[in-house]
Amino acid sequence: MMNTVGSFLKSKMHNMAAWVQEELGASAAMDYVAAVDARLELELTTFATMLHSNKHIEAQRDWDALIALATGQAGFEPVVQLLNEVQGREHMHEKFWRYVKLFIDVVE
């Protein structure tokens, strides 16, 4: 059985959320894995498409623009919270931006 773009994105976003959750431990503001798992594949694909349309954000590693993009989406409060938490932890930046690049590449 072939995976759809949506199922692949959901799987990778789940992996990213699990990594963030593990890195943050008890200090995590919420259960990011549950937040990703609660999203529809279509919602996650739409967000990845928005990232693709704004790929300069990833190229420039522009946290403010990325947070603004997520803030403008209804129901994406957990994403905004995750972004704020990762932004404040420089040791997580490189891997995080690799995930963002993957999400962009998948919908390209």
C-alpha positions as MATLAB code, in Angstrom:
seq = 'MMNTVGSFLKSKMHNMAAWVQEELGASAAMDYVAAVDARLELELTTFATMLHSNKHIEAQRDWDALIALATGQAGFEPVVQLLNEVQGREHMHEKFWRYVKLFIDVVE';
ca = [
       0.000    0.000    0.000;
       1.388    3.397   -0.988;
       1.436    6.225    1.522;
      -0.283    9.452    0.637;
       1.455   12.797    1.007;
      -0.887   13.521    3.912;
      -0.107   10.309    5.768;
       3.639   10.773    5.211;
       3.487   14.351    6.507;
       1.442   13.312    9.524;
       3.968   10.585   10.323;
       6.926   12.979   10.059;
       5.153   15.721   12.020;
       4.362   13.113   14.686;
       8.078   12.224   14.780;
       9.011   15.905   15.114;
       6.497   16.383   17.935;
       7.843   13.283   19.723;
      11.393   14.628   19.418;
      10.349   18.043   20.770;
       8.401   16.371   23.590;
      11.432   14.258   24.504;
      13.791   17.249   24.408;
      11.523   19.398   26.575;
      10.558   16.686   29.029;
       8.406   17.850   31.920;
       8.856   21.499   30.934;
       6.777   21.051   27.752;
       3.775   23.367   27.758;
       1.517   20.658   26.312;
       1.436   17.190   24.777;
       2.670   18.008   21.278;
       2.324   14.433   20.044;
      -1.368   14.407   20.940;
      -1.789   17.815   19.297;
      -0.301   16.575   16.004;
      -2.185   13.289   16.156;
      -5.459   15.209   16.565;
      -4.922   17.087   13.276;
      -6.340   15.841   10.001;
      -3.887   14.893    7.257;
      -5.482   17.596    5.118;
      -4.750   20.269    7.751;
      -1.113   19.228    7.988;
      -0.771   19.083    4.204;
      -2.298   22.549    3.937;
       0.223   23.874    6.451;
       3.101   22.208    4.564;
       1.798   23.792    1.348;
       1.808   27.173    3.072;
       5.413   26.554    4.124;
       6.230   25.697    0.512;
       4.601   28.913   -0.700;
       6.750   30.794    1.811;
       9.943   28.755    1.534;
      12.030   31.877    2.045;
      11.096   31.455    5.724;
      13.076   28.206    5.889;
      15.919   29.529    3.722;
      16.330   32.554    6.000;
      15.418   30.641    9.166;
      13.021   33.447    9.954;
      11.349   32.557   13.252;
       9.163   35.668   13.309;
       7.731   34.960    9.849;
       7.197   31.282   10.690;
       5.372   32.133   13.907;
       3.287   34.749   12.068;
       2.360   32.166    9.415;
       1.234   29.647   12.044;
      -0.529   32.303   14.132;
      -2.712   33.189   11.163;
      -4.186   29.679   11.014;
      -7.245   28.738   13.031;
      -6.562   25.887   15.426;
      -2.783   26.079   15.146;
      -2.182   27.377   18.681;
      -0.226   24.193   19.574;
       2.060   24.794   16.576;
       2.691   28.368   17.702;
       3.482   27.129   21.220;
       5.851   24.475   19.838;
       7.609   27.093   17.690;
       8.072   29.391   20.671;
       9.506   26.577   22.767;
      11.943   25.418   20.073;
      12.982   28.982   19.216;
      14.098   29.456   22.812;
      16.387   26.402   22.670;
      19.211   26.993   20.228;
      20.494   23.415   20.426;
      17.231   22.297   18.754;
      17.316   24.730   15.833;
      19.318   22.731   13.274;
      17.177   19.611   13.492;
      13.975   21.651   13.609;
      14.803   23.519   10.388;
      15.655   20.196    8.710;
      12.118   19.062    9.536;
      10.692   22.274    8.057;
      12.739   21.702    4.875;
      11.428   18.129    4.674;
       7.819   19.344    4.939;
       8.462   21.824    2.124;
      10.172   19.230   -0.074;
       7.371   16.695    0.367;
       4.735   18.985   -1.144;
       7.023   20.278   -3.908;
];
